[in-house]
Amino acid sequence: AAGRFTLEDFLKSMEQISRMGSMKSLLKLIPGMGQVAQAMDAMDGMDPDKDVKRIKAIIQSMTLDERQNPDRIDRSRRNRIARGSGTDPAEINDLLKQFKGMAGMMKDMMGMGMSDRLKAAQQMQGAMMNPNAQMAKVKGSTKQQTDRNVARDKKKQERKRAKQQRKKNKRK
């Protein structure tokens, strides 16, 4: 669909980036991102090129319909995709969460002018440089989850009271 960022688009952009060279060498070329490349070298087991290959395998294990409509991917489809790509279903969940976040950013950036897009790209770069910002997002989502739980419990209590009231009225 026109104007929508799909997993197909995500895969195409990943392939274009990988054609340009290794991720570490590309990061070194971007101003301010050389530190990220050095940090990756310092961390054992963090190889962005392997991650790109894994993400490609996951997306290519999906049907065309799943790539265009990731919301349709339920538990059984996740398990099938995981088997097909040689990964765990949890990795499929992680990819879908990352994709949804990126799709939201892409949607927001569609309405922006060029200068606003550059500012947004700089903010994303800053967020990548500051791992504490990522932790803050996680903490924020926990509060949101708690709020959801409170609202759910409140609704449950209201339904229970309404049911008791109906029973009471029935007896009269």
N, CA, C and O of each residue as an XYZ file, in Angstrom:
688
protein
N       0.844     -1.187      0.000
C       0.000      0.000      0.000
C       0.885      1.244      0.000
O       1.898      1.300      0.696
N       0.496      2.215     -0.771
C       1.274      3.449     -0.886
C       1.207      4.227      0.420
O       0.156      4.310      1.056
N       2.346      4.795      0.811
C       2.377      5.610      2.015
C       2.551      4.814      3.297
O       2.591      5.399      4.379
N       2.656      3.490      3.200
C       2.860      2.660      4.390
C       4.259      2.073      4.359
O       4.751      1.674      3.304
N       4.886      2.024      5.500
C       6.210      1.424      5.633
C       5.997     -0.029      6.035
O       5.518     -0.307      7.134
N       6.353     -0.959      5.149
C       6.134     -2.380      5.411
C       7.467     -3.077      5.668
O       8.532     -2.480      5.517
N       7.393     -4.339      6.056
C       8.609     -5.125      6.255
C       9.351     -5.316      4.930
O      10.568     -5.500      4.921
N       8.624     -5.273      3.815
C       9.257     -5.322      2.488
C      10.181     -4.116      2.316
O      11.323     -4.258      1.881
N       9.680     -2.936      2.661
C      10.479     -1.705      2.561
C      11.690     -1.784      3.486
O      12.797     -1.388      3.121
N      11.458     -2.300      4.685
C      12.514     -2.447      5.679
C      13.609     -3.368      5.133
O      14.797     -3.070      5.251
N      13.195     -4.490      4.534
C      14.148     -5.446      3.964
C      14.934     -4.809      2.816
O      16.149     -4.986      2.725
N      14.251     -4.072      1.943
C      14.931     -3.410      0.819
C      15.965     -2.408      1.322
O      17.073     -2.332      0.790
N      15.600     -1.640      2.349
C      16.549     -0.647      2.880
C      17.742     -1.346      3.532
O      18.871     -0.868      3.424
N      17.501     -2.474      4.208
C      18.600     -3.239      4.821
C      19.543     -3.759      3.731
O      20.763     -3.713      3.886
N      18.968     -4.255      2.624
C      19.793     -4.776      1.530
C      20.613     -3.663      0.885
O      21.776     -3.872      0.541
N      20.019     -2.483      0.719
C      20.752     -1.352      0.139
C      21.915     -0.951      1.039
O      23.015     -0.675      0.560
N      21.666     -0.922      2.333
C      22.716     -0.548      3.282
C      23.829     -1.585      3.272
O      25.008     -1.229      3.298
N      23.464     -2.876      3.234
C      24.490     -3.922      3.273
C      25.335     -3.928      1.998
O      26.487     -4.359      2.032
N      24.787     -3.460      0.877
C      25.560     -3.369     -0.369
C      26.660     -2.314     -0.267
O      27.654     -2.370     -0.991
N      26.472     -1.354      0.636
C      27.434     -0.260      0.770
C      28.690     -0.684      1.530
O      29.700      0.017      1.481
N      28.646     -1.803      2.223
C      29.795     -2.272      2.984
C      29.360     -2.756      4.352
O      28.168     -2.826      4.652
N      30.354     -3.092      5.189
C      30.018     -3.592      6.524
C      29.438     -2.464      7.375
O      29.751     -1.290      7.175
N      28.599     -2.839      8.315
C      27.937     -1.847      9.172
C      28.954     -1.060     10.001
O      28.800      0.145     10.199
N      29.989     -1.744     10.481
C      30.995     -1.050     11.294
C      31.697      0.031     10.481
O      31.922      1.137     10.972
N      32.045     -0.294      9.227
C      32.737      0.707      8.399
C      31.799      1.860      8.056
O      32.233      3.008      7.966
N      30.511      1.558      7.862
C      29.538      2.622      7.585
C      29.355      3.527      8.798
O      29.258      4.747      8.663
N      29.310      2.920      9.988
C      29.149      3.723     11.204
C      30.329      4.667     11.397
O      30.161      5.797     11.857
N      31.517      4.200     11.046
C      32.706      5.045     11.197
C      32.653      6.262     10.271
O      33.244      7.299     10.570
N      31.943      6.131      9.145
C      31.844      7.234      8.186
C      30.871      8.323      8.639
O      30.995      9.476      8.226
N      29.907      7.962      9.484
C      28.897      8.921      9.933
C      29.477      9.736     11.088
O      29.951      9.159     12.066
N      29.446     11.060     10.992
C      29.992     11.893     12.071
C      29.324     11.585     13.412
O      28.099     11.566     13.524
N      30.153     11.348     14.414
C      29.638     11.083     15.755
C      29.320      9.623     16.014
O      29.093      9.236     17.161
N      29.300      8.807     14.974
C      28.946      7.400     15.161
C      30.180      6.505     15.264
O      30.051      5.304     15.499
N      31.357      7.069     15.094
C      32.593      6.298     15.226
C      32.712      5.681     16.605
O      33.253      4.586     16.761
N      32.200      6.394     17.614
C      32.238      5.893     18.993
C      31.387      4.637     19.136
O      31.742      3.720     19.878
N      30.272      4.598     18.430
C      29.399      3.420     18.479
C      30.131      2.223     17.888
O      30.064      1.120     18.431
N      30.831      2.438     16.772
C      31.594      1.359     16.129
C      32.681      0.850     17.069
O      32.910     -0.356     17.163
N      33.355      1.774     17.766
C      34.391      1.370     18.716
C      33.782      0.601     19.882
O      34.361     -0.378     20.353
N      32.622      1.041     20.346
C      31.949      0.346     21.447
C      31.562     -1.071     21.024
O      31.631     -2.003     21.825
N      31.157     -1.228     19.767
C      30.808     -2.566     19.262
C      32.036     -3.458     19.212
O      31.954     -4.652     19.501
N      33.181     -2.876     18.844
C      34.422     -3.650     18.826
C      34.780     -4.099     20.239
O      35.259     -5.215     20.440
N      34.544     -3.224     21.218
C      34.868     -3.537     22.607
C      33.967     -4.639     23.162
O      34.405     -5.454     23.974
N      32.713     -4.659     22.725
C      31.769     -5.678     23.204
C      31.925     -6.940     22.367
O      31.801     -6.906     21.143
N      32.194     -8.036     23.032
C      32.286     -9.301     22.300
C      30.893     -9.766     21.926
O      29.943     -9.585     22.687
N      30.777    -10.362     20.761
C      29.495    -10.920     20.331
C      28.538     -9.911     19.720
O      27.415    -10.269     19.366
N      28.953     -8.665     19.590
C      28.054     -7.675     18.990
C      28.525     -7.404     17.568
O      29.403     -6.571     17.341
N      27.940     -8.108     16.623
C      28.312     -7.972     15.218
C      27.089     -7.531     14.429
O      26.194     -8.337     14.174
N      27.039     -6.255     14.036
C      25.855     -5.758     13.334
C      25.607     -6.457     12.002
O      24.461     -6.564     11.567
N      26.673     -6.936     11.346
C      26.485     -7.622     10.064
C      25.745     -8.947     10.255
O      24.908     -9.319      9.433
N      26.054     -9.651     11.335
C      25.332    -10.897     11.637
C      23.874    -10.591     11.954
O      22.973    -11.332     11.563
N      23.655     -9.487     12.668
C      22.282     -9.088     12.999
C      21.484     -8.798     11.733
O      20.314     -9.166     11.632
N      22.118     -8.137     10.769
C      21.444     -7.820      9.507
C      21.062     -9.113      8.793
O      19.949     -9.237      8.280
N      21.988    -10.080      8.758
C      21.704    -11.364      8.105
C      20.559    -12.091      8.808
O      19.697    -12.682      8.157
N      20.556    -12.042     10.141
C      19.502    -12.699     10.919
C      18.149    -12.049     10.636
O      17.146    -12.740     10.461
N      18.130    -10.722     10.594
C      16.882     -9.997     10.316
C      16.384    -10.321      8.909
O      15.186    -10.509      8.695
N      17.320    -10.386      7.944
C      16.937    -10.753      6.574
C      16.309    -12.143      6.557
O      15.282    -12.359      5.914
N      16.937    -13.090      7.270
C      16.424    -14.464      7.299
C      15.017    -14.499      7.887
O      14.148    -15.216      7.392
N      14.801    -13.728      8.937
C      13.475    -13.693      9.570
C      12.443    -13.142      8.594
O      11.386    -13.743      8.401
N      12.745    -12.003      7.980
C      11.776    -11.373      7.073
C      11.525    -12.250      5.847
O      10.393    -12.349      5.373
N      12.579    -12.886      5.334
C      12.408    -13.739      4.158
C      11.647    -15.021      4.481
O      11.139    -15.678      3.572
N      11.559    -15.387      5.758
C      10.788    -16.561      6.161
C       9.299    -16.248      6.271
O       8.490    -17.144      6.511
N       8.942    -14.993      6.098
C       7.534    -14.581      6.170
C       6.898    -14.653      4.788
O       7.579    -14.563      3.767
N       5.589    -14.816      4.777
C       4.860    -14.754      3.509
C       4.747    -13.285      3.099
O       4.964    -12.389      3.915
N       4.411    -13.048      1.850
C       4.248    -11.678      1.352
C       3.179    -10.942      2.159
O       3.334     -9.763      2.480
N       2.096    -11.647      2.483
C       1.011    -11.049      3.262
C       1.500    -10.635      4.652
O       1.136     -9.570      5.151
N       2.328    -11.483      5.275
C       2.853    -11.165      6.609
C       3.802     -9.973      6.554
O       3.831     -9.152      7.471
N       4.574     -9.881      5.484
C       5.495     -8.746      5.344
C       4.738     -7.444      5.175
O       5.165     -6.405      5.678
N       3.618     -7.492      4.471
C       2.851     -6.272      4.223
C       1.915     -5.934      5.377
O       1.547     -4.773      5.554
N       1.525     -6.937      6.164
C       0.616     -6.732      7.300
C       1.165     -7.446      8.531
O       0.649     -8.498      8.909
N       2.200     -6.897      9.162
C       2.827     -7.576     10.299
C       1.881     -7.789     11.488
O       2.154     -8.626     12.349
N       0.781     -7.045     11.542
C      -0.165     -7.215     12.646
C      -0.852     -8.574     12.596
O      -1.383     -9.034     13.607
N      -0.847     -9.209     11.454
C      -1.497    -10.516     11.303
C      -0.662    -11.659     11.875
O      -1.136    -12.792     11.957
N       0.559    -11.373     12.265
C       1.450    -12.429     12.743
C       1.069    -12.788     14.179
O       1.314    -12.028     15.115
N       0.461    -13.969     14.325
C       0.072    -14.449     15.649
C       1.115    -15.460     16.147
O       2.172    -15.624     15.537
N       0.804    -16.133     17.258
C       1.774    -17.032     17.878
C       2.188    -18.175     16.944
O       3.376    -18.475     16.827
N       1.224    -18.810     16.284
C       1.575    -19.947     15.417
C       2.416    -19.485     14.223
O       3.333    -20.187     13.796
N       2.100    -18.313     13.692
C       2.902    -17.782     12.580
C       4.308    -17.433     13.060
O       5.285    -17.657     12.345
N       4.410    -16.877     14.285
C       5.735    -16.555     14.843
C       6.571    -17.823     14.968
O       7.755    -17.833     14.629
N       5.945    -18.894     15.459
C       6.670    -20.156     15.608
C       7.138    -20.679     14.249
O       8.266    -21.157     14.127
N       6.287    -20.593     13.235
C       6.653    -21.054     11.894
C       7.794    -20.216     11.330
O       8.737    -20.755     10.751
N       7.709    -18.896     11.500
C       8.761    -17.994     11.006
C      10.077    -18.290     11.723
O      11.142    -18.292     11.106
N       9.995    -18.539     13.034
C      11.197    -18.841     13.819
C      11.854    -20.131     13.317
O      13.074    -20.195     13.166
N      11.038    -21.153     13.060
C      11.593    -22.413     12.534
C      12.235    -22.182     11.167
O      13.321    -22.692     10.889
N      11.563    -21.419     10.325
C      12.065    -21.165      8.975
C      13.341    -20.345      8.947
O      14.165    -20.507      8.047
N      13.511    -19.467      9.923
C      14.687    -18.592      9.937
C      15.784    -19.094     10.872
O      16.868    -18.514     10.925
N      15.507    -20.169     11.610
C      16.505    -20.704     12.536
C      16.705    -19.828     13.759
O      17.808    -19.760     14.301
N      15.650    -19.157     14.197
C      15.732    -18.284     15.372
C      14.664    -18.682     16.384
O      13.919    -19.639     16.174
N      14.601    -17.941     17.478
C      13.580    -18.161     18.507
C      12.384    -17.256     18.241
O      12.536    -16.186     17.651
N      11.185    -17.679     18.673
C      10.009    -16.805     18.536
C      10.197    -15.454     19.236
O       9.633    -14.447     18.808
N      10.993    -15.436     20.313
C      11.246    -14.175     21.026
C      11.967    -13.177     20.118
O      11.734    -11.971     20.202
N      12.844    -13.689     19.249
C      13.555    -12.799     18.323
C      12.595    -12.214     17.287
O      12.768    -11.081     16.838
N      11.586    -12.997     16.915
C      10.567    -12.503     15.982
C       9.806    -11.362     16.661
O       9.544    -10.326     16.051
N       9.453    -11.572     17.944
C       8.764    -10.524     18.714
C       9.602     -9.256     18.763
O       9.089     -8.159     18.541
N      10.898     -9.406     19.055
C      11.787     -8.242     19.142
C      11.838     -7.486     17.818
O      11.764     -6.258     17.787
N      11.966     -8.239     16.722
C      12.021     -7.603     15.405
C      10.727     -6.846     15.121
O      10.760     -5.720     14.623
N       9.591     -7.461     15.437
C       8.306     -6.805     15.178
C       8.154     -5.541     16.017
O       7.617     -4.541     15.541
N       8.627     -5.581     17.274
C       8.565     -4.387     18.128
C       9.442     -3.277     17.553
O       9.027     -2.120     17.486
N      10.664     -3.641     17.137
C      11.565     -2.650     16.545
C      10.957     -2.072     15.272
O      11.021     -0.867     15.028
N      10.369     -2.951     14.467
C       9.768     -2.503     13.215
C       8.618     -1.539     13.484
O       8.500     -0.513     12.814
N       7.766     -1.865     14.465
C       6.632     -0.983     14.773
C       7.127      0.392     15.205
O       6.551      1.414     14.832
N       8.201      0.409     15.995
C       8.788      1.684     16.406
C       9.310      2.460     15.211
O       9.092      3.667     15.101
N      10.005      1.761     14.311
C      10.535      2.416     13.106
C       9.414      2.883     12.197
O       9.482      3.972     11.626
N       8.376      2.057     12.061
C       7.253      2.427     11.192
C       6.592      3.699     11.714
O       6.191      4.564     10.937
N       6.483      3.804     13.039
C       5.919      5.012     13.636
C       6.772      6.228     13.344
O       6.255      7.297     13.019
N       8.098      6.061     13.460
C       9.005      7.177     13.171
C       8.933      7.565     11.699
O       8.941      8.748     11.359
N       8.862      6.557     10.828
C       8.786      6.836      9.388
C       7.499      7.585      9.067
O       7.493      8.512      8.257
N       6.414      7.176      9.707
C       5.125      7.835      9.483
C       5.203      9.294      9.929
O       4.719     10.193      9.242
N       5.828      9.515     11.103
C       5.986     10.881     11.604
C       6.856     11.714     10.663
O       6.584     12.893     10.433
N       7.902     11.091     10.125
C       8.841     11.816      9.271
C       8.245     12.129      7.899
O       8.697     13.053      7.223
N       7.231     11.364      7.485
C       6.616     11.594      6.172
C       6.021     13.001      6.084
O       6.068     13.630      5.026
N       5.469     13.491      7.180
C       4.828     14.799      7.168
C       5.782     15.952      7.407
O       5.364     17.110      7.403
N       7.066     15.654      7.616
C       8.033     16.701      7.941
C       8.722     17.241      6.698
O       8.783     16.588      5.656
N       9.233     18.446      6.843
C      10.073     19.011      5.794
C      11.482     18.460      5.936
O      11.769     17.725      6.881
N      12.359     18.806      5.013
C      13.714     18.261      5.014
C      14.482     18.631      6.282
O      15.172     17.783      6.848
N      14.375     19.875      6.737
C      15.122     20.285      7.932
C      14.615     19.544      9.166
O      15.403     19.171     10.035
N      13.301     19.330      9.245
C      12.743     18.589     10.373
C      13.193     17.133     10.346
O      13.439     16.536     11.394
N      13.302     16.562      9.149
C      13.773     15.173      9.023
C      15.207     15.053      9.511
O      15.563     14.087     10.187
N      16.035     16.047      9.162
C      17.423     16.029      9.615
C      17.494     16.123     11.136
O      18.298     15.438     11.769
N      16.652     16.973     11.720
C      16.616     17.093     13.181
C      16.201     15.773     13.815
O      16.780     15.352     14.816
N      15.197     15.117     13.231
C      14.726     13.835     13.754
C      15.831     12.784     13.660
O      16.003     11.976     14.573
N      16.579     12.795     12.556
C      17.685     11.849     12.382
C      18.764     12.099     13.433
O      19.346     11.154     13.965
N      19.033     13.381     13.732
C      20.020     13.704     14.758
C      19.550     13.245     16.133
O      20.354     12.779     16.941
N      18.256     13.373     16.401
C      17.722     12.912     17.680
C      17.857     11.399     17.805
O      18.198     10.885     18.871
N      17.586     10.684     16.704
C      17.740      9.226     16.731
C      19.193      8.862     16.974
O      19.492      7.922     17.711
N      20.104      9.617     16.344
C      21.530      9.378     16.530
C      21.900      9.598     17.993
O      22.647      8.810     18.573
N      21.378     10.667     18.587
C      21.638     10.947     19.995
C      21.095      9.855     20.894
O      21.716      9.504     21.897
N      19.951      9.324     20.542
C      19.353      8.250     21.339
C      20.205      6.991     21.268
O      20.320      6.257     22.250
N      20.806      6.740     20.103
C      21.665      5.567     19.963
C      22.931      5.723     20.791
O      23.469      4.747     21.314
N      23.401      6.961     20.906
C      24.625      7.220     21.657
C      24.393      7.142     23.160
O      25.332      6.894     23.915
N      23.159      7.348     23.605
C      22.857      7.384     25.026
C      22.012      6.171     25.418
O      20.789      6.199     25.281
N      22.657      5.108     25.906
C      21.892      3.920     26.270
C      20.912      4.180     27.417
O      19.919      3.467     27.557
N      21.188      5.198     28.236
C      20.269      5.521     29.335
C      18.926      5.993     28.810
O      17.899      5.790     29.458
N      18.925      6.624     27.641
C      17.667      7.069     27.035
C      16.813      5.857     26.689
O      15.591      5.886     26.839
N      17.459      4.795     26.226
C      16.724      3.570     25.912
C      16.124      2.983     27.186
O      14.994      2.494     27.182
N      16.892      3.034     28.278
C      16.391      2.514     29.557
C      15.205      3.340     30.041
O      14.259      2.800     30.614
N      15.257      4.648     29.812
C      14.148      5.509     30.227
C      12.878      5.120     29.489
O      11.791      5.125     30.067
N      13.017      4.779     28.200
C      11.849      4.347     27.429
C      11.270      3.078     28.032
O      10.053      2.929     28.143
N      12.165      2.153     28.425
C      11.703      0.894     29.020
C      10.984      1.174     30.333
O       9.926      0.604     30.601
N      11.565      2.064     31.159
C      10.918      2.396     32.427
C       9.571      3.052     32.191
O       8.611      2.781     32.913
N       9.490      3.912     31.188
C       8.228      4.575     30.852
C       7.177      3.570     30.448
O       6.009      3.713     30.810
N       7.576      2.546     29.697
C       6.601      1.547     29.258
C       6.108      0.733     30.446
O       4.970      0.265     30.436
N       6.946      0.553     31.478
C       6.517     -0.173     32.668
C       5.420      0.607     33.379
O       4.439      0.019     33.832
N       5.576      1.939     33.482
C       4.550      2.758     34.113
C       3.256      2.671     33.317
O       2.171      2.568     33.890
N       3.376      2.712     32.005
C       2.202      2.619     31.143
C       1.504      1.281     31.366
O       0.276      1.212     31.408
N       2.298      0.216     31.511
C       1.738     -1.115     31.749
C       1.008     -1.127     33.088
O      -0.073     -1.704     33.199
N       1.593     -0.493     34.107
C       0.966     -0.436     35.423
C      -0.361      0.308     35.342
O      -1.355     -0.122     35.927
N      -0.378      1.432     34.611
C      -1.618      2.187     34.439
C      -2.690      1.329     33.784
O      -3.863      1.391     34.153
N      -2.278      0.537     32.816
C      -3.213     -0.356     32.134
C      -3.784     -1.384     33.105
O      -4.977     -1.685     33.082
N      -2.901     -1.922     33.968
C      -3.344     -2.916     34.951
C      -4.347     -2.311     35.925
O      -5.347     -2.944     36.265
N      -4.084     -1.096     36.371
C      -4.992     -0.417     37.300
C      -6.349     -0.209     36.637
O      -7.388     -0.460     37.247
N      -6.338      0.247     35.397
C      -7.588      0.476     34.670
C      -8.353     -0.832     34.486
O      -9.577     -0.868     34.618
N      -7.628     -1.901     34.182
C      -8.270     -3.205     33.993
C      -8.915     -3.684     35.297
O     -10.048     -4.164     35.297
N      -8.179     -3.549     36.409
C      -8.722     -3.965     37.708
C      -9.943     -3.140     38.094
O     -10.906     -3.667     38.652
N      -9.900     -1.849     37.796
C     -11.020     -0.965     38.111
C     -12.272     -1.390     37.338
O     -13.366     -1.450     37.899
N     -12.100     -1.683     36.039
C     -13.223     -2.144     35.225
C     -13.783     -3.452     35.763
O     -14.996     -3.655     35.798
N     -12.889     -4.329     36.179
C     -13.290     -5.630     36.716
C     -14.166     -5.441     37.957
O     -15.200     -6.093     38.107
N     -13.738     -4.542     38.841
C     -14.505     -4.257     40.062
C     -15.879     -3.683     39.720
O     -16.880     -4.056     40.332
N     -15.925     -2.777     38.745
C     -17.200     -2.173     38.341
C     -18.154     -3.229     37.797
O     -19.345     -3.212     38.107
N     -17.639     -4.138     36.995
C     -18.486     -5.212     36.457
C     -19.003     -6.107     37.577
O     -20.158     -6.533     37.566
N     -18.134     -6.384     38.540
C     -18.516     -7.233     39.670
C     -19.631     -6.571     40.481
O     -20.609     -7.219     40.853
N     -19.470     -5.268     40.751
C     -20.503     -4.531     41.492
C     -21.827     -4.513     40.727
O     -22.892     -4.698     41.315
N     -21.755     -4.291     39.423
C     -22.966     -4.263     38.596
C     -23.663     -5.616     38.623
O     -24.891     -5.684     38.675
N     -22.886     -6.687     38.589
C     -23.458     -8.038     38.629
C     -24.148     -8.277     39.971
O     -25.255     -8.813     40.022
N     -23.486     -7.877     41.053
C     -24.088     -8.036     42.383
C     -25.375     -7.223     42.488
O     -26.359     -7.680     43.070
N     -25.363     -6.029     41.927
C     -26.544     -5.165     41.958
C     -27.699     -5.803     41.189
O     -28.846     -5.752     41.633
N     -27.401     -6.398     40.048
C     -28.443     -7.075     39.264
C     -29.032     -8.240     40.048
O     -30.246     -8.449     40.043
N     -28.167     -9.001     40.724
C     -28.647    -10.126     41.541
C     -29.550     -9.624     42.658
O     -30.599    -10.203     42.940
N     -29.119     -8.534     43.288
C     -29.874     -7.943     44.390
C     -31.256     -7.496     43.908
O     -32.262     -7.739     44.574
N     -31.294     -6.843     42.752
C     -32.560     -6.363     42.187
C     -33.461     -7.518     41.778
O     -34.684     -7.391     41.824
N     -32.884     -8.624     41.385
C     -33.631     -9.798     40.949
C     -34.400    -10.411     42.125
O     -35.530    -10.870     41.960
N     -33.779    -10.415     43.312
C     -34.368    -11.021     44.516
C     -35.602    -10.263     44.988
O     -36.507    -10.871     45.560
N     -35.663     -8.978     44.768
C     -36.753     -8.140     45.276
C     -38.049     -8.387     44.614
O     -39.046     -7.747     44.949
